[in-house]
Amino acid sequence: MLDPYLSEVAKGNYNAILSEPLVCWVMTRGSTGPAKVLPATKTHLEHIFSCGARALVNHVLKKKNLKS
């Protein structure tokens, strides 16, 4: 379904599906089927890292509160 669009991105035409230039390709975990390789933009990566950092801090704070 997305293959034609992803092929265009791979050729350098990021506007086929992305709103900003491609930074890299990322692999999904395949939690709902086979793993996939998808294009990532600067904004996408910033969101991933920001959410990951918040999740880590939240986890640490919960563990700390359980020990108190």
Predicted model as a PDB file, atoms N, CA, C, CB and O in Angstrom, pLDDT in the B-factor column:
MODEL        1                                                                  
ATOM      1  N   MET A   1       0.808  -1.195   0.000  1.00 83.00           N  
ATOM      2  CA  MET A   1       0.000   0.000   0.000  1.00 83.00           C  
ATOM      3  C   MET A   1       0.858   1.269   0.000  1.00 83.00           C  
ATOM      4  CB  MET A   1      -0.922  -0.007   1.194  1.00 83.00           C  
ATOM      5  O   MET A   1       0.643   2.176  -0.804  1.00 83.00           O  
ATOM      6  N   LEU A   2       1.819   1.316   0.902  1.00 88.00           N  
ATOM      7  CA  LEU A   2       2.696   2.485   0.966  1.00 88.00           C  
ATOM      8  C   LEU A   2       3.940   2.341   0.104  1.00 88.00           C  
ATOM      9  CB  LEU A   2       3.103   2.741   2.389  1.00 88.00           C  
ATOM     10  O   LEU A   2       4.679   3.306  -0.089  1.00 88.00           O  
ATOM     11  N   ASP A   3       4.169   1.157  -0.408  1.00 91.00           N  
ATOM     12  CA  ASP A   3       5.406   0.892  -1.159  1.00 91.00           C  
ATOM     13  C   ASP A   3       5.702   1.903  -2.259  1.00 91.00           C  
ATOM     14  CB  ASP A   3       5.336  -0.469  -1.766  1.00 91.00           C  
ATOM     15  O   ASP A   3       6.844   2.353  -2.361  1.00 91.00           O  
ATOM     16  N   PRO A   4       4.721   2.286  -3.094  1.00 95.00           N  
ATOM     17  CA  PRO A   4       5.036   3.278  -4.138  1.00 95.00           C  
ATOM     18  C   PRO A   4       5.520   4.609  -3.559  1.00 95.00           C  
ATOM     19  CB  PRO A   4       3.808   3.523  -5.007  1.00 95.00           C  
ATOM     20  O   PRO A   4       6.424   5.234  -4.114  1.00 95.00           O  
ATOM     21  N   TYR A   5       4.926   5.042  -2.453  1.00 95.00           N  
ATOM     22  CA  TYR A   5       5.326   6.295  -1.822  1.00 95.00           C  
ATOM     23  C   TYR A   5       6.710   6.184  -1.190  1.00 95.00           C  
ATOM     24  CB  TYR A   5       4.302   6.704  -0.768  1.00 95.00           C  
ATOM     25  O   TYR A   5       7.534   7.093  -1.302  1.00 95.00           O  
ATOM     26  N   LEU A   6       6.950   5.062  -0.528  1.00 94.00           N  
ATOM     27  CA  LEU A   6       8.258   4.858   0.098  1.00 94.00           C  
ATOM     28  C   LEU A   6       9.357   4.754  -0.956  1.00 94.00           C  
ATOM     29  CB  LEU A   6       8.243   3.595   0.971  1.00 94.00           C  
ATOM     30  O   LEU A   6      10.481   5.202  -0.732  1.00 94.00           O  
ATOM     31  N   SER A   7       9.035   4.171  -2.086  1.00 95.00           N  
ATOM     32  CA  SER A   7      10.001   4.107  -3.193  1.00 95.00           C  
ATOM     33  C   SER A   7      10.359   5.507  -3.685  1.00 95.00           C  
ATOM     34  CB  SER A   7       9.434   3.267  -4.359  1.00 95.00           C  
ATOM     35  O   SER A   7      11.517   5.788  -3.991  1.00 95.00           O  
ATOM     36  N   GLU A   8       9.365   6.376  -3.757  1.00 96.00           N  
ATOM     37  CA  GLU A   8       9.608   7.759  -4.169  1.00 96.00           C  
ATOM     38  C   GLU A   8      10.507   8.479  -3.155  1.00 96.00           C  
ATOM     39  CB  GLU A   8       8.270   8.515  -4.328  1.00 96.00           C  
ATOM     40  O   GLU A   8      11.414   9.220  -3.536  1.00 96.00           O  
ATOM     41  N   VAL A   9      10.250   8.256  -1.873  1.00 96.00           N  
ATOM     42  CA  VAL A   9      11.087   8.867  -0.832  1.00 96.00           C  
ATOM     43  C   VAL A   9      12.519   8.353  -0.974  1.00 96.00           C  
ATOM     44  CB  VAL A   9      10.527   8.554   0.595  1.00 96.00           C  
ATOM     45  O   VAL A   9      13.469   9.130  -0.874  1.00 96.00           O  
ATOM     46  N   ALA A  10      12.676   7.053  -1.205  1.00 94.00           N  
ATOM     47  CA  ALA A  10      14.005   6.457  -1.360  1.00 94.00           C  
ATOM     48  C   ALA A  10      14.750   7.062  -2.557  1.00 94.00           C  
ATOM     49  CB  ALA A  10      13.886   4.932  -1.529  1.00 94.00           C  
ATOM     50  O   ALA A  10      15.978   7.138  -2.552  1.00 94.00           O  
ATOM     51  N   LYS A  11      14.011   7.488  -3.570  1.00 95.00           N  
ATOM     52  CA  LYS A  11      14.615   8.110  -4.750  1.00 95.00           C  
ATOM     53  C   LYS A  11      14.962   9.574  -4.511  1.00 95.00           C  
ATOM     54  CB  LYS A  11      13.676   7.993  -5.940  1.00 95.00           C  
ATOM     55  O   LYS A  11      15.582  10.214  -5.361  1.00 95.00           O  
ATOM     56  N   GLY A  12      14.557  10.116  -3.339  1.00 94.00           N  
ATOM     57  CA  GLY A  12      14.857  11.507  -3.043  1.00 94.00           C  
ATOM     58  C   GLY A  12      13.662  12.435  -3.084  1.00 94.00           C  
ATOM     59  O   GLY A  12      13.790  13.619  -2.772  1.00 94.00           O  
ATOM     60  N   ASN A  13      12.498  11.920  -3.464  1.00 96.00           N  
ATOM     61  CA  ASN A  13      11.292  12.734  -3.534  1.00 96.00           C  
ATOM     62  C   ASN A  13      10.522  12.621  -2.217  1.00 96.00           C  
ATOM     63  CB  ASN A  13      10.403  12.300  -4.729  1.00 96.00           C  
ATOM     64  O   ASN A  13       9.501  11.937  -2.152  1.00 96.00           O  
ATOM     65  N   TYR A  14      11.011  13.293  -1.168  1.00 94.00           N  
ATOM     66  CA  TYR A  14      10.377  13.167   0.143  1.00 94.00           C  
ATOM     67  C   TYR A  14       8.954  13.722   0.153  1.00 94.00           C  
ATOM     68  CB  TYR A  14      11.212  13.880   1.192  1.00 94.00           C  
ATOM     69  O   TYR A  14       8.135  13.304   0.971  1.00 94.00           O  
ATOM     70  N   ASN A  15       8.653  14.653  -0.743  1.00 96.00           N  
ATOM     71  CA  ASN A  15       7.307  15.242  -0.794  1.00 96.00           C  
ATOM     72  C   ASN A  15       6.224  14.237  -1.154  1.00 96.00           C  
ATOM     73  CB  ASN A  15       7.280  16.369  -1.788  1.00 96.00           C  
ATOM     74  O   ASN A  15       5.038  14.544  -1.036  1.00 96.00           O  
ATOM     75  N   ALA A  16       6.606  13.052  -1.587  1.00 96.00           N  
ATOM     76  CA  ALA A  16       5.619  12.027  -1.930  1.00 96.00           C  
ATOM     77  C   ALA A  16       4.789  11.629  -0.712  1.00 96.00           C  
ATOM     78  CB  ALA A  16       6.315  10.793  -2.516  1.00 96.00           C  
ATOM     79  O   ALA A  16       3.635  11.224  -0.853  1.00 96.00           O  
ATOM     80  N   ILE A  17       5.373  11.743   0.486  1.00 95.00           N  
ATOM     81  CA  ILE A  17       4.650  11.339   1.693  1.00 95.00           C  
ATOM     82  C   ILE A  17       5.053  12.142   2.930  1.00 95.00           C  
ATOM     83  CB  ILE A  17       4.877   9.870   1.953  1.00 95.00           C  
ATOM     84  O   ILE A  17       4.345  12.111   3.936  1.00 95.00           O  
ATOM     85  N   LEU A  18       6.169  12.855   2.873  1.00 96.00           N  
ATOM     86  CA  LEU A  18       6.675  13.580   4.037  1.00 96.00           C  
ATOM     87  C   LEU A  18       6.527  15.086   3.846  1.00 96.00           C  
ATOM     88  CB  LEU A  18       8.145  13.222   4.294  1.00 96.00           C  
ATOM     89  O   LEU A  18       6.498  15.588   2.722  1.00 96.00           O  
ATOM     90  N   SER A  19       6.435  15.796   4.973  1.00 95.00           N  
ATOM     91  CA  SER A  19       6.314  17.253   4.898  1.00 95.00           C  
ATOM     92  C   SER A  19       7.660  17.954   5.028  1.00 95.00           C  
ATOM     93  CB  SER A  19       5.377  17.750   5.978  1.00 95.00           C  
ATOM     94  O   SER A  19       7.759  19.167   4.845  1.00 95.00           O  
ATOM     95  N   GLU A  20       8.694  17.181   5.346  1.00 96.00           N  
ATOM     96  CA  GLU A  20      10.037  17.735   5.455  1.00 96.00           C  
ATOM     97  C   GLU A  20      11.040  16.680   5.007  1.00 96.00           C  
ATOM     98  CB  GLU A  20      10.335  18.206   6.910  1.00 96.00           C  
ATOM     99  O   GLU A  20      10.681  15.508   4.890  1.00 96.00           O  
ATOM    100  N   PRO A  21      12.281  17.062   4.756  1.00 96.00           N  
ATOM    101  CA  PRO A  21      13.264  16.108   4.223  1.00 96.00           C  
ATOM    102  C   PRO A  21      13.501  14.902   5.138  1.00 96.00           C  
ATOM    103  CB  PRO A  21      14.577  16.815   3.985  1.00 96.00           C  
ATOM    104  O   PRO A  21      13.392  14.985   6.361  1.00 96.00           O  
ATOM    105  N   LEU A  22      13.817  13.817   4.511  1.00 95.00           N  
ATOM    106  CA  LEU A  22      14.161  12.565   5.178  1.00 95.00           C  
ATOM    107  C   LEU A  22      15.504  12.718   5.890  1.00 95.00           C  
ATOM    108  CB  LEU A  22      14.209  11.394   4.162  1.00 95.00           C  
ATOM    109  O   LEU A  22      16.451  13.265   5.326  1.00 95.00           O  
ATOM    110  N   VAL A  23      15.582  12.231   7.133  1.00 96.00           N  
ATOM    111  CA  VAL A  23      16.836  12.233   7.883  1.00 96.00           C  
ATOM    112  C   VAL A  23      17.442  10.827   7.866  1.00 96.00           C  
ATOM    113  CB  VAL A  23      16.606  12.718   9.346  1.00 96.00           C  
ATOM    114  O   VAL A  23      18.646  10.658   7.675  1.00 96.00           O  
ATOM    115  N   CYS A  24      16.587   9.831   8.069  1.00 96.00           N  
ATOM    116  CA  CYS A  24      17.060   8.449   8.099  1.00 96.00           C  
ATOM    117  C   CYS A  24      15.868   7.512   7.963  1.00 96.00           C  
ATOM    118  CB  CYS A  24      17.846   8.155   9.407  1.00 96.00           C  
ATOM    119  O   CYS A  24      14.721   7.952   7.876  1.00 96.00           O  
ATOM    120  N   TRP A  25      16.148   6.246   7.947  1.00 96.00           N  
ATOM    121  CA  TRP A  25      15.111   5.211   7.936  1.00 96.00           C  
ATOM    122  C   TRP A  25      15.134   4.518   9.293  1.00 96.00           C  
ATOM    123  CB  TRP A  25      15.331   4.178   6.764  1.00 96.00           C  
ATOM    124  O   TRP A  25      16.207   4.254   9.836  1.00 96.00           O  
ATOM    125  N   VAL A  26      13.959   4.222   9.844  1.00 92.00           N  
ATOM    126  CA  VAL A  26      13.866   3.539  11.136  1.00 92.00           C  
ATOM    127  C   VAL A  26      13.090   2.236  10.961  1.00 92.00           C  
ATOM    128  CB  VAL A  26      13.181   4.449  12.203  1.00 92.00           C  
ATOM    129  O   VAL A  26      12.239   2.115  10.080  1.00 92.00           O  
ATOM    130  N   MET A  27      13.403   1.269  11.816  1.00 92.00           N  
ATOM    131  CA  MET A  27      12.720  -0.018  11.752  1.00 92.00           C  
ATOM    132  C   MET A  27      11.721  -0.125  12.889  1.00 92.00           C  
ATOM    133  CB  MET A  27      13.730  -1.181  11.806  1.00 92.00           C  
ATOM    134  O   MET A  27      12.037   0.176  14.040  1.00 92.00           O  
ATOM    135  N   THR A  28      10.514  -0.557  12.555  1.00 89.00           N  
ATOM    136  CA  THR A  28       9.505  -0.772  13.589  1.00 89.00           C  
ATOM    137  C   THR A  28       9.800  -2.080  14.309  1.00 89.00           C  
ATOM    138  CB  THR A  28       8.074  -0.788  12.981  1.00 89.00           C  
ATOM    139  O   THR A  28      10.607  -2.889  13.850  1.00 89.00           O  
ATOM    140  N   ARG A  29       9.138  -2.275  15.440  1.00 88.00           N  
ATOM    141  CA  ARG A  29       9.338  -3.505  16.211  1.00 88.00           C  
ATOM    142  C   ARG A  29       8.535  -4.664  15.644  1.00 88.00           C  
ATOM    143  CB  ARG A  29       8.960  -3.283  17.666  1.00 88.00           C  
ATOM    144  O   ARG A  29       8.805  -5.818  15.978  1.00 88.00           O  
ATOM    145  N   GLY A  30       7.569  -4.387  14.808  1.00 87.00           N  
ATOM    146  CA  GLY A  30       6.764  -5.454  14.244  1.00 87.00           C  
ATOM    147  C   GLY A  30       5.755  -6.018  15.232  1.00 87.00           C  
ATOM    148  O   GLY A  30       5.433  -7.205  15.177  1.00 87.00           O  
ATOM    149  N   SER A  31       5.251  -5.182  16.135  1.00 87.00           N  
ATOM    150  CA  SER A  31       4.331  -5.671  17.164  1.00 87.00           C  
ATOM    151  C   SER A  31       2.992  -6.136  16.593  1.00 87.00           C  
ATOM    152  CB  SER A  31       4.091  -4.590  18.189  1.00 87.00           C  
ATOM    153  O   SER A  31       2.298  -6.932  17.227  1.00 87.00           O  
ATOM    154  N   THR A  32       2.619  -5.652  15.407  1.00 88.00           N  
ATOM    155  CA  THR A  32       1.353  -6.076  14.808  1.00 88.00           C  
ATOM    156  C   THR A  32       1.564  -6.878  13.525  1.00 88.00           C  
ATOM    157  CB  THR A  32       0.482  -4.863  14.517  1.00 88.00           C  
ATOM    158  O   THR A  32       0.616  -7.108  12.775  1.00 88.00           O  
ATOM    159  N   GLY A  33       2.781  -7.297  13.274  1.00 90.00           N  
ATOM    160  CA  GLY A  33       3.107  -8.052  12.067  1.00 90.00           C  
ATOM    161  C   GLY A  33       4.598  -7.953  11.820  1.00 90.00           C  
ATOM    162  O   GLY A  33       5.365  -7.656  12.735  1.00 90.00           O  
ATOM    163  N   PRO A  34       5.008  -8.199  10.598  1.00 92.00           N  
ATOM    164  CA  PRO A  34       6.445  -8.115  10.304  1.00 92.00           C  
ATOM    165  C   PRO A  34       6.994  -6.702  10.538  1.00 92.00           C  
ATOM    166  CB  PRO A  34       6.710  -8.540   8.854  1.00 92.00           C  
ATOM    167  O   PRO A  34       6.281  -5.714  10.357  1.00 92.00           O  
ATOM    168  N   ALA A  35       8.255  -6.618  10.940  1.00 92.00           N  
ATOM    169  CA  ALA A  35       8.901  -5.315  11.115  1.00 92.00           C  
ATOM    170  C   ALA A  35       8.919  -4.581   9.776  1.00 92.00           C  
ATOM    171  CB  ALA A  35      10.350  -5.477  11.675  1.00 92.00           C  
ATOM    172  O   ALA A  35       9.011  -5.195   8.713  1.00 92.00           O  
ATOM    173  N   LYS A  36       8.829  -3.257   9.855  1.00 90.00           N  
ATOM    174  CA  LYS A  36       8.832  -2.430   8.647  1.00 90.00           C  
ATOM    175  C   LYS A  36       9.937  -1.389   8.760  1.00 90.00           C  
ATOM    176  CB  LYS A  36       7.450  -1.746   8.430  1.00 90.00           C  
ATOM    177  O   LYS A  36      10.351  -1.032   9.862  1.00 90.00           O  
ATOM    178  N   VAL A  37      10.404  -0.913   7.636  1.00 93.00           N  
ATOM    179  CA  VAL A  37      11.386   0.165   7.600  1.00 93.00           C  
ATOM    180  C   VAL A  37      10.655   1.391   7.051  1.00 93.00           C  
ATOM    181  CB  VAL A  37      12.658  -0.215   6.717  1.00 93.00           C  
ATOM    182  O   VAL A  37      10.106   1.369   5.949  1.00 93.00           O  
ATOM    183  N   LEU A  38      10.665   2.466   7.856  1.00 93.00           N  
ATOM    184  CA  LEU A  38       9.921   3.670   7.501  1.00 93.00           C  
ATOM    185  C   LEU A  38      10.834   4.894   7.513  1.00 93.00           C  
ATOM    186  CB  LEU A  38       8.743   3.876   8.463  1.00 93.00           C  
ATOM    187  O   LEU A  38      11.821   4.925   8.248  1.00 93.00           O  
ATOM    188  N   PRO A  39      10.510   5.898   6.707  1.00 96.00           N  
ATOM    189  CA  PRO A  39      11.316   7.113   6.696  1.00 96.00           C  
ATOM    190  C   PRO A  39      11.052   7.946   7.944  1.00 96.00           C  
ATOM    191  CB  PRO A  39      11.026   7.936   5.438  1.00 96.00           C  
ATOM    192  O   PRO A  39       9.936   7.961   8.463  1.00 96.00           O  
ATOM    193  N   ALA A  40      12.078   8.636   8.422  1.00 95.00           N  
ATOM    194  CA  ALA A  40      11.941   9.504   9.588  1.00 95.00           C  
ATOM    195  C   ALA A  40      12.475  10.887   9.259  1.00 95.00           C  
ATOM    196  CB  ALA A  40      12.681   8.913  10.808  1.00 95.00           C  
ATOM    197  O   ALA A  40      13.477  11.039   8.560  1.00 95.00           O  
ATOM    198  N   THR A  41      11.786  11.884   9.775  1.00 96.00           N  
ATOM    199  CA  THR A  41      12.195  13.275   9.595  1.00 96.00           C  
ATOM    200  C   THR A  41      12.788  13.796  10.908  1.00 96.00           C  
ATOM    201  CB  THR A  41      10.987  14.159   9.139  1.00 96.00           C  
ATOM    202  O   THR A  41      12.729  13.119  11.935  1.00 96.00           O  
ATOM    203  N   LYS A  42      13.354  14.991  10.866  1.00 97.00           N  
ATOM    204  CA  LYS A  42      13.922  15.608  12.065  1.00 97.00           C  
ATOM    205  C   LYS A  42      12.851  15.744  13.151  1.00 97.00           C  
ATOM    206  CB  LYS A  42      14.528  16.992  11.729  1.00 97.00           C  
ATOM    207  O   LYS A  42      13.100  15.433  14.316  1.00 97.00           O  
ATOM    208  N   THR A  43      11.677  16.202  12.772  1.00 96.00           N  
ATOM    209  CA  THR A  43      10.581  16.367  13.727  1.00 96.00           C  
ATOM    210  C   THR A  43      10.174  15.027  14.325  1.00 96.00           C  
ATOM    211  CB  THR A  43       9.375  17.030  13.053  1.00 96.00           C  
ATOM    212  O   THR A  43       9.949  14.931  15.532  1.00 96.00           O  
ATOM    213  N   HIS A  44      10.077  14.007  13.508  1.00 90.00           N  
ATOM    214  CA  HIS A  44       9.719  12.664  13.970  1.00 90.00           C  
ATOM    215  C   HIS A  44      10.726  12.170  15.005  1.00 90.00           C  
ATOM    216  CB  HIS A  44       9.649  11.682  12.781  1.00 90.00           C  
ATOM    217  O   HIS A  44      10.334  11.670  16.060  1.00 90.00           O  
ATOM    218  N   LEU A  45      12.005  12.303  14.715  1.00 92.00           N  
ATOM    219  CA  LEU A  45      13.038  11.854  15.650  1.00 92.00           C  
ATOM    220  C   LEU A  45      13.017  12.662  16.942  1.00 92.00           C  
ATOM    221  CB  LEU A  45      14.414  11.951  15.001  1.00 92.00           C  
ATOM    222  O   LEU A  45      13.226  12.102  18.019  1.00 92.00           O  
ATOM    223  N   GLU A  46      12.770  13.964  16.855  1.00 92.00           N  
ATOM    224  CA  GLU A  46      12.669  14.790  18.062  1.00 92.00           C  
ATOM    225  C   GLU A  46      11.524  14.309  18.951  1.00 92.00           C  
ATOM    226  CB  GLU A  46      12.465  16.274  17.686  1.00 92.00           C  
ATOM    227  O   GLU A  46      11.659  14.273  20.174  1.00 92.00           O  
ATOM    228  N   HIS A  47      10.403  13.943  18.343  1.00 90.00           N  
ATOM    229  CA  HIS A  47       9.263  13.430  19.113  1.00 90.00           C  
ATOM    230  C   HIS A  47       9.596  12.092  19.765  1.00 90.00           C  
ATOM    231  CB  HIS A  47       8.031  13.279  18.209  1.00 90.00           C  
ATOM    232  O   HIS A  47       9.252  11.862  20.925  1.00 90.00           O  
ATOM    233  N   ILE A  48      10.254  11.223  19.034  1.00 86.00           N  
ATOM    234  CA  ILE A  48      10.633   9.916  19.591  1.00 86.00           C  
ATOM    235  C   ILE A  48      11.527  10.113  20.808  1.00 86.00           C  
ATOM    236  CB  ILE A  48      11.356   9.046  18.524  1.00 86.00           C  
ATOM    237  O   ILE A  48      11.273   9.519  21.856  1.00 86.00           O  
ATOM    238  N   PHE A  49      12.567  10.932  20.693  1.00 86.00           N  
ATOM    239  CA  PHE A  49      13.500  11.133  21.799  1.00 86.00           C  
ATOM    240  C   PHE A  49      12.833  11.853  22.973  1.00 86.00           C  
ATOM    241  CB  PHE A  49      14.717  11.926  21.323  1.00 86.00           C  
ATOM    242  O   PHE A  49      13.084  11.516  24.130  1.00 86.00           O  
ATOM    243  N   SER A  50      11.995  12.831  22.684  1.00 89.00           N  
ATOM    244  CA  SER A  50      11.306  13.573  23.738  1.00 89.00           C  
ATOM    245  C   SER A  50      10.371  12.652  24.521  1.00 89.00           C  
ATOM    246  CB  SER A  50      10.517  14.752  23.139  1.00 89.00           C  
ATOM    247  O   SER A  50      10.369  12.674  25.752  1.00 89.00           O  
ATOM    248  N   CYS A  51       9.590  11.858  23.829  1.00 87.00           N  
ATOM    249  CA  CYS A  51       8.665  10.929  24.500  1.00 87.00           C  
ATOM    250  C   CYS A  51       9.438   9.869  25.269  1.00 87.00           C  
ATOM    251  CB  CYS A  51       7.724  10.258  23.476  1.00 87.00           C  
ATOM    252  O   CYS A  51       9.050   9.504  26.378  1.00 87.00           O  
ATOM    253  N   GLY A  52      10.514   9.376  24.698  1.00 84.00           N  
ATOM    254  CA  GLY A  52      11.333   8.368  25.372  1.00 84.00           C  
ATOM    255  C   GLY A  52      11.943   8.905  26.656  1.00 84.00           C  
ATOM    256  O   GLY A  52      11.979   8.212  27.672  1.00 84.00           O  
ATOM    257  N   ALA A  53      12.421  10.136  26.606  1.00 85.00           N  
ATOM    258  CA  ALA A  53      13.016  10.746  27.799  1.00 85.00           C  
ATOM    259  C   ALA A  53      11.961  10.932  28.881  1.00 85.00           C  
ATOM    260  CB  ALA A  53      13.670  12.100  27.451  1.00 85.00           C  
ATOM    261  O   ALA A  53      12.221  10.641  30.048  1.00 85.00           O  
ATOM    262  N   ARG A  54      10.776  11.413  28.516  1.00 86.00           N  
ATOM    263  CA  ARG A  54       9.700  11.590  29.502  1.00 86.00           C  
ATOM    264  C   ARG A  54       9.282  10.251  30.097  1.00 86.00           C  
ATOM    265  CB  ARG A  54       8.485  12.283  28.859  1.00 86.00           C  
ATOM    266  O   ARG A  54       9.030  10.160  31.298  1.00 86.00           O  
ATOM    267  N   ALA A  55       9.207   9.219  29.272  1.00 87.00           N  
ATOM    268  CA  ALA A  55       8.828   7.888  29.763  1.00 87.00           C  
ATOM    269  C   ALA A  55       9.863   7.366  30.749  1.00 87.00           C  
ATOM    270  CB  ALA A  55       8.668   6.902  28.592  1.00 87.00           C  
ATOM    271  O   ALA A  55       9.504   6.776  31.768  1.00 87.00           O  
ATOM    272  N   LEU A  56      11.133   7.575  30.459  1.00 88.00           N  
ATOM    273  CA  LEU A  56      12.198   7.117  31.349  1.00 88.00           C  
ATOM    274  C   LEU A  56      12.136   7.835  32.696  1.00 88.00           C  
ATOM    275  CB  LEU A  56      13.569   7.337  30.698  1.00 88.00           C  
ATOM    276  O   LEU A  56      12.235   7.193  33.742  1.00 88.00           O  
ATOM    277  N   VAL A  57      11.974   9.151  32.680  1.00 89.00           N  
ATOM    278  CA  VAL A  57      11.884   9.918  33.922  1.00 89.00           C  
ATOM    279  C   VAL A  57      10.653   9.477  34.718  1.00 89.00           C  
ATOM    280  CB  VAL A  57      11.824  11.442  33.622  1.00 89.00           C  
ATOM    281  O   VAL A  57      10.732   9.316  35.936  1.00 89.00           O  
ATOM    282  N   ASN A  58       9.533   9.284  34.050  1.00 87.00           N  
ATOM    283  CA  ASN A  58       8.315   8.827  34.710  1.00 87.00           C  
ATOM    284  C   ASN A  58       8.533   7.467  35.371  1.00 87.00           C  
ATOM    285  CB  ASN A  58       7.159   8.749  33.704  1.00 87.00           C  
ATOM    286  O   ASN A  58       8.098   7.250  36.501  1.00 87.00           O  
ATOM    287  N   HIS A  59       9.192   6.568  34.683  1.00 88.00           N  
ATOM    288  CA  HIS A  59       9.475   5.232  35.216  1.00 88.00           C  
ATOM    289  C   HIS A  59      10.348   5.324  36.478  1.00 88.00           C  
ATOM    290  CB  HIS A  59      10.176   4.360  34.142  1.00 88.00           C  
ATOM    291  O   HIS A  59      10.063   4.670  37.482  1.00 88.00           O  
ATOM    292  N   VAL A  60      11.390   6.124  36.423  1.00 88.00           N  
ATOM    293  CA  VAL A  60      12.295   6.278  37.565  1.00 88.00           C  
ATOM    294  C   VAL A  60      11.542   6.863  38.759  1.00 88.00           C  
ATOM    295  CB  VAL A  60      13.497   7.180  37.193  1.00 88.00           C  
ATOM    296  O   VAL A  60      11.707   6.397  39.887  1.00 88.00           O  
ATOM    297  N   LEU A  61      10.724   7.873  38.516  1.00 88.00           N  
ATOM    298  CA  LEU A  61       9.962   8.492  39.609  1.00 88.00           C  
ATOM    299  C   LEU A  61       8.977   7.513  40.225  1.00 88.00           C  
ATOM    300  CB  LEU A  61       9.215   9.726  39.107  1.00 88.00           C  
ATOM    301  O   LEU A  61       8.795   7.510  41.442  1.00 88.00           O  
ATOM    302  N   LYS A  62       8.342   6.688  39.418  1.00 86.00           N  
ATOM    303  CA  LYS A  62       7.411   5.682  39.961  1.00 86.00           C  
ATOM    304  C   LYS A  62       8.162   4.665  40.825  1.00 86.00           C  
ATOM    305  CB  LYS A  62       6.661   4.955  38.809  1.00 86.00           C  
ATOM    306  O   LYS A  62       7.705   4.311  41.912  1.00 86.00           O  
ATOM    307  N   LYS A  63       9.309   4.199  40.339  1.00 82.00           N  
ATOM    308  CA  LYS A  63      10.109   3.237  41.101  1.00 82.00           C  
ATOM    309  C   LYS A  63      10.549   3.844  42.430  1.00 82.00           C  
ATOM    310  CB  LYS A  63      11.339   2.787  40.285  1.00 82.00           C  
ATOM    311  O   LYS A  63      10.513   3.176  43.463  1.00 82.00           O  
ATOM    312  N   LYS A  64      10.966   5.110  42.402  1.00 75.00           N  
ATOM    313  CA  LYS A  64      11.416   5.806  43.609  1.00 75.00           C  
ATOM    314  C   LYS A  64      10.279   5.897  44.621  1.00 75.00           C  
ATOM    315  CB  LYS A  64      11.940   7.218  43.263  1.00 75.00           C  
ATOM    316  O   LYS A  64      10.489   5.670  45.812  1.00 75.00           O  
ATOM    317  N   ASN A  65       9.074   6.226  44.154  1.00 72.00           N  
ATOM    318  CA  ASN A  65       7.913   6.357  45.034  1.00 72.00           C  
ATOM    319  C   ASN A  65       7.495   4.996  45.617  1.00 72.00           C  
ATOM    320  CB  ASN A  65       6.736   6.986  44.266  1.00 72.00           C  
ATOM    321  O   ASN A  65       7.000   4.940  46.743  1.00 72.00           O  
ATOM    322  N   LEU A  66       7.685   3.921  44.880  1.00 71.00           N  
ATOM    323  CA  LEU A  66       7.325   2.587  45.380  1.00 71.00           C  
ATOM    324  C   LEU A  66       8.253   2.160  46.526  1.00 71.00           C  
ATOM    325  CB  LEU A  66       7.384   1.550  44.234  1.00 71.00           C  
ATOM    326  O   LEU A  66       7.837   1.430  47.425  1.00 71.00           O  
ATOM    327  N   LYS A  67       9.503   2.615  46.487  1.00 67.00           N  
ATOM    328  CA  LYS A  67      10.482   2.244  47.511  1.00 67.00           C  
ATOM    329  C   LYS A  67      10.301   3.069  48.789  1.00 67.00           C  
ATOM    330  CB  LYS A  67      11.905   2.424  46.971  1.00 67.00           C  
ATOM    331  O   LYS A  67      10.779   2.669  49.850  1.00 67.00           O  
ATOM    332  N   SER A  68       9.627   4.200  48.702  1.00 58.00           N  
ATOM    333  CA  SER A  68       9.474   5.099  49.877  1.00 58.00           C  
ATOM    334  C   SER A  68       8.454   4.567  50.839  1.00 58.00           C  
ATOM    335  CB  SER A  68       9.070   6.509  49.443  1.00 58.00           C  
ATOM    336  O   SER A  68       8.198   5.186  51.872  1.00 58.00           O  
TER     337      SER A  68                                                      
ENDMDL                                                                          
END                                                                             
